[in-house]
Amino acid sequence: MCSSKKGISAHQLHRVLECTYKTAWFLAHRIREAMRSDDFMPMGGDGKTVEADETYIGRRVTFRSTRAY
């Protein structure tokens, strides 16, 4: 959402995440609401630690060789 100049549409989220449009619309609204914060406090509060892990949504694509060695 933040990396593109004009944001991202729910329909584009639907295509990228390979989920239903209804789910993508809900996620887009939740993300926009989270980004709308008026207070400029650090995430988690003063002196708190926030951890974020990588998340993969969808299936993992693997390529397998069909040749026998």
QUINORUR-V103591 format. One record per backbone hydrogen bond with DSSP energy under -1.0 kcal/mol. CO is the residue of the C=O (numbers start at 1). NH is the residue of the N-H. If there is no record, write none. Layout:
CO_NH + CO_NH
This chain:
9_13 + 10_14 + 11_15 + 12_16 + 13_17 + 14_19 + 20_24 + 21_25 + 22_26 + 23_27 + 24_28 + 25_29 + 26_30 + 27_31 + 28_32 + 29_33 + 30_34 + 31_35 + 42_45 + 45_48
